[in-house]
């Protein structure tokens, strides 16, 4: 089933379905979430959220599949990348996200499947937040105590 809402915004006219490759779906997710943050129009935000949800749902069904041979070349680097993606928030941002999610859960409740999924998300975010807050910041070296940021460069 192709998802094609009838609206005037160009992002809502993007077509995708179960045959869309996962790289394209990931790009669409990125586009939708960027627009979701960028626009203040509530109706557009709701529509973008629905598009993002549809895209994520299609993407979810592909996550355990091997990378198709025609896409493998997209994942081969000629040199070591300077960094790899990682979940990297400032503690203040992460704490605010956890607070917001906690408040949302308190309003939504915990009995629905969505509530249970959000509880697991909150659990993962809090565990990451706690680990980040407890993580060492400095390393004792032969040259004295150094910032881990300085040592790990």
N, CA, C and O of each residue as an XYZ file, in Angstrom:
612
protein
N       0.838     -1.175      0.000
C       0.000      0.000      0.000
C       0.883      1.239      0.000
O       1.704      1.395      0.904
N       0.750      2.093     -0.945
C       1.503      3.334     -1.019
C       0.845      4.366     -0.124
O      -0.375      4.530     -0.130
N       1.682      5.070      0.658
C       1.151      6.108      1.537
C       1.224      7.432      0.797
O       2.315      7.932      0.523
N       0.074      8.001      0.472
C       0.010      9.259     -0.262
C      -1.097     10.146      0.287
O      -2.204     10.151     -0.251
N      -0.816     10.903      1.361
C      -1.843     11.793      1.883
C      -2.163     12.897      0.870
O      -1.310     13.290      0.075
N      -3.376     13.377      0.911
C      -3.807     14.437      0.005
C      -3.629     15.770      0.726
O      -4.472     16.155      1.537
N      -2.535     16.475      0.434
C      -2.270     17.752      1.082
C      -1.397     18.601      0.174
O      -0.907     18.131     -0.853
N      -1.210     19.854      0.561
C      -0.464     20.769     -0.284
C       1.026     20.802      0.028
O       1.804     21.213     -0.833
N       1.455     20.396      1.199
C       2.876     20.450      1.528
C       3.627     19.360      0.771
O       3.194     18.208      0.763
N       4.753     19.708      0.129
C       5.488     18.735     -0.688
C       5.958     17.497      0.082
O       6.011     16.404     -0.482
N       6.298     17.658      1.358
C       6.747     16.495      2.131
C       5.636     15.465      2.314
O       5.905     14.276      2.483
N       4.406     15.922      2.279
C       3.286     15.006      2.464
C       2.939     14.276      1.170
O       2.119     13.358      1.175
N       3.553     14.674      0.078
C       3.304     14.030     -1.211
C       4.346     12.957     -1.530
O       4.220     12.251     -2.530
N       5.373     12.830     -0.688
C       6.401     11.807     -0.917
C       5.750     10.436     -0.840
O       5.030     10.128      0.109
N       6.011      9.624     -1.847
C       5.421      8.284     -1.884
C       6.458      7.240     -1.482
O       7.610      7.291     -1.912
N       6.032      6.305     -0.659
C       6.861      5.160     -0.288
C       5.950      4.009      0.066
O       4.795      4.204      0.446
N       6.486      2.797     -0.063
C       5.709      1.601      0.256
C       6.665      0.487      0.665
O       7.848      0.739      0.894
N       6.172     -0.720      0.757
C       6.978     -1.842      1.236
C       8.120     -2.203      0.290
O       9.013     -2.960      0.672
N       8.110     -1.680     -0.932
C       9.206     -1.958     -1.866
C      10.305     -0.898     -1.807
O      11.337     -1.043     -2.463
N      10.096      0.157     -1.034
C      11.098      1.219     -0.909
C      12.277      0.693     -0.098
O      12.086      0.116      0.973
N      13.506      0.890     -0.608
C      14.662      0.342      0.112
C      14.896      1.096      1.418
O      14.487      2.247      1.576
N      15.563      0.416      2.348
C      15.685      0.955      3.699
C      16.503      2.241      3.751
O      16.265      3.077      4.623
N      17.448      2.421      2.855
C      18.232      3.659      2.834
C      17.326      4.848      2.521
O      17.431      5.899      3.153
N      16.451      4.679      1.559
C      15.508      5.740      1.201
C      14.553      6.002      2.358
O      14.245      7.155      2.658
N      14.082      4.937      3.010
C      13.195      5.105      4.165
C      13.894      5.875      5.283
O      13.293      6.745      5.913
N      15.165      5.552      5.529
C      15.931      6.262      6.559
C      16.046      7.743      6.200
O      15.883      8.613      7.055
N      16.327      8.017      4.931
C      16.416      9.417      4.487
C      15.086     10.143      4.681
O      15.062     11.299      5.104
N      13.982      9.465      4.373
C      12.664     10.074      4.572
C      12.412     10.340      6.056
O      11.891     11.395      6.415
N      12.776      9.392      6.917
C      12.613      9.595      8.363
C      13.362     10.851      8.801
O      12.834     11.670      9.554
N      14.579     10.991      8.329
C      15.389     12.156      8.659
C      14.714     13.439      8.183
O      14.664     14.430      8.911
N      14.202     13.415      6.974
C      13.516     14.577      6.402
C      12.263     14.927      7.197
O      12.025     16.093      7.511
N      11.461     13.908      7.523
C      10.215     14.150      8.255
C      10.478     14.695      9.653
O       9.804     15.631     10.086
N      11.446     14.125     10.366
C      11.692     14.583     11.734
C      12.297     15.988     11.728
O      11.995     16.790     12.613
N      13.141     16.296     10.750
C      13.662     17.660     10.644
C      12.529     18.657     10.425
O      12.495     19.718     11.049
N      11.611     18.313      9.543
C      10.470     19.194      9.260
C       9.544     19.295     10.469
O       8.974     20.354     10.735
N       9.398     18.199     11.195
C       8.541     18.177     12.382
C       9.012     19.212     13.396
O       8.198     19.865     14.048
N      10.306     19.355     13.525
C      10.883     20.323     14.459
C      10.813     21.739     13.894
O      10.641     22.706     14.636
N      10.948     21.848     12.591
C      11.063     23.148     11.922
C       9.748     23.920     11.829
O       9.737     25.144     11.964
N       8.649     23.218     11.602
C       7.366     23.881     11.364
C       6.524     23.954     12.632
O       6.539     23.033     13.449
N       5.786     25.060     12.792
C       4.947     25.261     13.973
C       3.475     24.945     13.731
O       2.694     24.900     14.682
N       3.087     24.728     12.493
C       1.696     24.452     12.157
C       1.289     23.087     12.718
O       1.846     22.061     12.326
N       0.315     23.078     13.637
C      -0.092     21.854     14.319
C      -0.599     20.787     13.351
O      -0.253     19.614     13.491
N      -1.408     21.176     12.380
C      -1.938     20.205     11.417
C      -0.803     19.582     10.603
O      -0.806     18.378     10.347
N       0.157     20.399     10.202
C       1.305     19.885      9.448
C       2.154     18.972     10.326
O       2.629     17.934      9.867
N       2.345     19.355     11.586
C       3.108     18.509     12.504
C       2.439     17.150     12.684
O       3.113     16.120     12.688
N       1.123     17.145     12.831
C       0.398     15.874     12.977
C       0.560     15.021     11.716
O       0.796     13.816     11.806
N       0.434     15.640     10.551
C       0.577     14.910      9.292
C       2.000     14.372      9.132
O       2.195     13.236      8.700
N       2.985     15.191      9.481
C       4.378     14.745      9.401
C       4.650     13.608     10.376
O       5.391     12.675     10.066
N       4.050     13.693     11.547
C       4.196     12.630     12.541
C       3.613     11.320     12.004
O       4.195     10.251     12.192
N       2.480     11.409     11.348
C       1.872     10.215     10.737
C       2.758      9.658      9.635
O       2.912      8.443      9.517
N       3.343     10.536      8.828
C       4.247     10.098      7.758
C       5.483      9.434      8.357
O       5.934      8.394      7.877
N       6.026     10.044      9.409
C       7.192      9.480     10.080
C       6.862      8.107     10.648
O       7.652      7.172     10.519
N       5.701      7.984     11.274
C       5.278      6.707     11.832
C       5.147      5.644     10.736
O       5.600      4.514     10.916
N       4.539      5.994      9.619
C       4.386      5.043      8.510
C       5.749      4.620      7.974
O       5.974      3.444      7.688
N       6.639      5.568      7.842
C       7.979      5.286      7.340
C       8.746      4.383      8.313
O       9.382      3.416      7.895
N       8.684      4.698      9.599
C       9.353      3.877     10.615
C       8.778      2.465     10.660
O       9.515      1.495     10.834
N       7.472      2.354     10.503
C       6.827      1.038     10.520
C       7.324      0.188      9.354
O       7.617     -0.995      9.527
N       7.420      0.783      8.179
C       7.974      0.053      7.031
C       9.443     -0.284      7.264
O       9.886     -1.388      6.944
N      10.185      0.641      7.807
C      11.602      0.427      8.073
C      11.813     -0.690      9.086
O      12.726     -1.503      8.944
N      10.967     -0.724     10.103
C      11.090     -1.734     11.155
C      11.047     -3.146     10.585
O      11.751     -4.036     11.062
N      10.231     -3.346      9.576
C      10.094     -4.689      9.006
C      11.334     -5.120      8.225
O      11.455     -6.293      7.871
N      12.252     -4.200      7.952
C      13.462     -4.538      7.189
C      14.705     -4.672      8.061
O      15.753     -5.083      7.563
N      14.620     -4.340      9.336
C      15.811     -4.233     10.175
C      16.575     -5.535     10.359
O      17.793     -5.501     10.533
N      15.913     -6.665     10.326
C      16.592     -7.945     10.512
C      17.040     -8.583      9.204
O      17.653     -9.650      9.204
N      16.736     -7.934      8.103
C      17.120     -8.477      6.804
C      18.555     -8.069      6.470
O      19.019     -7.012      6.901
N      19.261     -8.911      5.700
C      20.609     -8.514      5.278
C      20.542     -7.310      4.333
O      19.522     -7.061      3.690
N      21.631     -6.585      4.268
C      21.698     -5.452      3.338
C      21.650     -6.005      1.922
O      22.436     -6.889      1.580
N      20.748     -5.505      1.099
C      20.667     -5.998     -0.284
C      21.996     -5.778     -1.016
O      22.648     -4.752     -0.824
N      22.394     -6.736     -1.848
C      23.687     -6.643     -2.538
C      23.900     -5.321     -3.280
O      25.015     -4.798     -3.294
N      22.854     -4.776     -3.892
C      23.021     -3.531     -4.645
C      23.257     -2.314     -3.747
O      23.624     -1.248     -4.240
N      23.050     -2.465     -2.429
C      23.275     -1.355     -1.500
C      24.563     -1.500     -0.691
O      24.977     -0.559     -0.014
N      25.196     -2.666     -0.756
C      26.393     -2.916      0.051
C      27.451     -1.847     -0.180
O      28.109     -1.413      0.766
N      27.623     -1.416     -1.436
C      28.657     -0.418     -1.745
C      28.454      0.890     -0.975
O      29.413      1.632     -0.759
N      27.232      1.177     -0.566
C      26.952      2.393      0.211
C      27.558      2.330      1.611
O      27.702      3.357      2.274
N      27.915      1.124      2.061
C      28.390      0.938      3.431
C      29.871      0.593      3.502
O      30.363      0.192      4.556
N      30.582      0.745      2.398
C      32.015      0.464      2.358
C      32.763      1.789      2.348
O      32.538      2.638      1.485
N      33.663      1.957      3.328
C      34.477      3.175      3.411
C      35.886      2.873      2.917
O      36.388      1.764      3.100
N      36.512      3.842      2.304
C      37.887      3.686      1.825
C      38.916      4.022      2.893
O      40.087      3.665      2.765
N      38.486      4.705      3.942
C      39.364      4.989      5.072
C      38.525      4.997      6.341
O      37.303      5.134      6.294
N      39.189      4.850      7.456
C      38.485      4.823      8.732
C      37.757      6.144      8.937
O      38.364      7.211      8.837
N      36.459      6.080      9.223
C      35.722      7.328      9.456
C      36.213      8.004     10.733
O      36.639      7.326     11.668
N      36.155      9.331     10.779
C      36.625     10.044     11.973
C      35.809      9.706     13.221
O      36.312      9.785     14.341
N      34.558      9.332     13.016
C      33.720      8.920     14.144
C      32.573      8.080     13.609
O      32.255      8.112     12.420
N      31.971      7.339     14.498
C      30.792      6.555     14.159
C      29.603      7.142     14.901
O      29.775      7.764     15.949
N      28.393      6.951     14.371
C      27.225      7.496     15.075
C      27.144      6.946     16.492
O      27.415      5.772     16.743
N      26.773      7.806     17.386
C      26.528      7.364     18.754
C      25.504      8.285     19.374
O      25.333      9.427     18.947
N      24.846      7.792     20.355
C      23.827      8.554     21.066
C      24.568      9.544     21.951
O      25.108      9.155     22.986
N      24.604     10.803     21.569
C      25.463     11.757     22.249
C      24.710     13.053     22.544
O      24.708     13.984     21.739
N      24.078     13.092     23.702
C      23.371     14.288     24.144
C      24.132     14.914     25.297
O      24.842     14.230     26.033
N      23.977     16.214     25.444
C      24.422     16.864     26.668
C      23.511     16.352     27.782
O      22.339     16.063     27.542
N      24.036     16.240     28.974
C      23.239     15.723     30.095
C      21.988     16.558     30.337
O      20.943     16.021     30.704
N      22.090     17.873     30.133
C      20.919     18.724     30.354
C      19.811     18.404     29.354
O      18.636     18.365     29.719
N      20.183     18.174     28.090
C      19.183     17.809     27.075
C      18.561     16.458     27.391
O      17.342     16.290     27.335
N      19.413     15.503     27.724
C      18.930     14.160     28.008
C      18.002     14.165     29.216
O      16.974     13.489     29.214
N      18.355     14.912     30.231
C      17.501     15.014     31.415
C      16.148     15.613     31.036
O      15.109     15.128     31.483
N      16.156     16.667     30.212
C      14.898     17.287     29.783
C      14.056     16.300     28.976
O      12.838     16.241     29.151
N      14.689     15.526     28.098
C      13.954     14.517     27.326
C      13.307     13.490     28.266
O      12.162     13.087     28.062
N      14.044     13.080     29.282
C      13.514     12.104     30.245
C      12.344     12.691     31.031
O      11.347     12.010     31.269
N      12.468     13.946     31.431
C      11.377     14.613     32.152
C      10.132     14.677     31.272
O       9.033     14.342     31.715
N      10.308     15.104     30.032
C       9.180     15.219     29.105
C       8.522     13.868     28.876
O       7.295     13.761     28.888
N       9.326     12.848     28.671
C       8.786     11.506     28.455
C       8.066     10.997     29.702
O       7.024     10.351     29.595
N       8.610     11.281     30.873
C       7.969     10.883     32.126
C       6.607     11.559     32.277
O       5.628     10.916     32.656
N       6.548     12.853     31.980
C       5.279     13.583     32.062
C       4.275     13.045     31.046
O       3.092     12.898     31.353
N       4.746     12.756     29.852
C       3.877     12.204     28.814
C       3.326     10.848     29.250
O       2.142     10.568     29.062
N       4.181     10.011     29.829
C       3.734      8.701     30.314
C       2.716      8.842     31.437
O       1.751      8.080     31.505
N       2.929      9.808     32.312
C       1.986     10.023     33.412
C       0.606     10.387     32.871
O      -0.411     10.006     33.451
N       0.568     11.123     31.763
C      -0.708     11.498     31.140
C      -1.310     10.345     30.340
O      -2.524     10.141     30.359
N      -0.463      9.593     29.638
C      -0.918      8.523     28.754
C      -1.340      7.281     29.524
O      -2.331      6.634     29.186
N      -0.589      6.963     30.545
C      -0.823      5.720     31.262
C       0.150      4.659     30.785
O       0.876      4.851     29.810
N       0.152      3.550     31.481
C       1.155      2.527     31.228
C       0.581      1.223     30.703
O       1.335      0.297     30.407
N      -0.727      1.130     30.582
C      -1.325     -0.157     30.235
C      -1.353     -0.435     28.737
O      -1.380     -1.598     28.334
N      -1.348      0.593     27.911
C      -1.409      0.367     26.468
C      -0.054     -0.115     25.952
O       0.963      0.018     26.633
N      -0.052     -0.667     24.759
C       1.202     -1.088     24.130
C       2.124      0.109     23.933
O       3.338     -0.002     24.103
N       1.547      1.249     23.575
C       2.352      2.458     23.400
C       2.986      2.861     24.726
O       4.159      3.230     24.778
N       2.204      2.787     25.786
C       2.721      3.122     27.106
C       3.854      2.204     27.509
O       4.863      2.655     28.052
N       3.690      0.907     27.245
C       4.743     -0.058     27.582
C       6.008      0.214     26.774
O       7.117      0.138     27.303
N       5.841      0.530     25.497
C       6.996      0.841     24.653
C       7.708      2.098     25.148
O       8.937      2.156     25.170
N       6.929      3.098     25.542
C       7.521      4.337     26.052
C       8.231      4.115     27.386
O       9.239      4.761     27.669
N       7.709      3.204     28.202
C       8.381      2.879     29.463
C       9.761      2.284     29.172
O      10.742      2.621     29.834
N       9.825      1.395     28.172
C      11.126      0.808     27.805
C      12.064      1.875     27.252
O      13.259      1.862     27.546
N      11.534      2.793     26.458
C      12.348      3.895     25.945
C      12.857      4.747     27.102
O      14.033      5.108     27.143
N      11.979      5.062     28.032
C      12.385      5.838     29.197
C      13.451      5.084     29.986
O      14.429      5.682     30.435
N      13.271      3.783     30.156
C      14.250      2.960     30.853
C      15.620      3.065     30.174
O      16.633      3.277     30.840
N      15.643      2.914     28.855
C      16.909      2.995     28.125
C      17.535      4.385     28.236
O      18.745      4.511     28.421
N      16.713      5.420     28.124
C      17.227      6.787     28.245
C      17.780      7.061     29.640
O      18.846      7.659     29.785
N      17.058      6.625     30.655
C      17.513      6.840     32.035
C      18.794      6.056     32.296
O      19.718      6.577     32.920
N      18.865      4.801     31.823
C      20.088      4.012     32.008
C      21.281      4.689     31.344
O      22.373      4.731     31.909
N      21.068      5.216     30.147
C      22.141      5.934     29.461
C      22.506      7.203     30.233
O      23.685      7.511     30.409
N      21.496      7.930     30.688
C      21.710      9.158     31.452
C      22.512      8.875     32.721
O      23.458      9.599     33.031
N      22.140      7.831     33.453
C      22.839      7.467     34.688
C      24.288      7.093     34.383
O      25.205      7.532     35.078
N      24.494      6.282     33.346
C      25.857      5.891     32.968
C      26.684      7.115     32.577
O      27.858      7.218     32.931
N      26.068      8.030     31.852
C      26.755      9.263     31.435
C      27.109     10.116     32.652
O      28.208     10.667     32.725
N      26.194     10.226     33.600
C      26.442     11.045     34.789
C      27.523     10.439     35.677
O      28.270     11.168     36.329
N      27.612      9.108     35.708
C      28.595      8.425     36.553
C      29.936      8.189     35.855
O      30.900      7.773     36.498
N      30.005      8.446     34.568
C      31.217      8.150     33.795
C      32.390      9.014     34.259
O      32.212     10.180     34.610
N      33.598      8.426     34.257
C      34.787      9.215     34.604
C      34.967     10.379     33.633
O      34.629     10.274     32.454
N      35.493     11.468     34.131
C      35.762     12.647     33.304
C      37.259     12.854     33.088
O      37.669     13.538     32.150
N      38.076     12.256     33.965
C      39.518     12.446     33.928
C      40.229     11.109     34.029
O      39.654     10.113     34.470
N      41.490     11.102     33.614
C      42.323      9.902     33.657
C      43.657     10.264     34.297
O      44.289     11.256     33.934
N      44.072      9.441     35.259
C      45.373      9.648     35.883
C      46.427      9.062     34.944
O      46.384      7.871     34.636
N      47.357      9.875     34.494
C      48.423      9.434     33.589
C      49.775      9.692     34.249
O      49.844     10.254     35.342
N      50.841      9.278     33.579
C      52.186      9.556     34.085
C      52.463     11.056     34.120
O      53.304     11.523     34.889
N      51.754     11.802     33.286
C      51.915     13.257     33.233
C      50.932     13.996     34.137
O      50.838     15.222     34.078
N      50.206     13.267     34.965
C      49.224     13.889     35.841
C      47.805     13.571     35.395
O      47.595     12.744     34.507
N      46.847     14.223     36.008
C      45.439     13.996     35.693
C      45.081     14.789     34.443
O      45.321     15.994     34.357
N      44.500     14.080     33.473
C      44.126     14.698     32.191
C      42.645     14.467     31.931
O      42.073     13.463     32.353
N      42.045     15.401     31.237
C      40.657     15.248     30.802
C      40.571     14.081     29.826
O      41.432     13.934     28.959
N      39.540     13.253     29.960
C      39.361     12.137     29.028
C      39.203     12.635     27.595
O      39.666     11.983     26.660
N      38.558     13.780     27.415
C      38.423     14.350     26.072
C      39.800     14.607     25.461
O      40.011     14.394     24.267
N      40.719     15.061     26.285
C      42.073     15.368     25.831
C      42.849     14.086     25.514
O      43.590     14.041     24.532
N      42.687     13.057     26.328
C      43.430     11.808     26.179
C      42.898     10.963     25.022
O      43.678     10.292     24.346
N      41.592     10.983     24.785
C      40.982     10.083     23.803
C      40.946     10.660     22.387
O      40.352     10.055     21.495
N      41.562     11.803     22.169
C      41.559     12.410     20.831
C      42.444     11.669     19.886
O      42.555     12.047     18.720
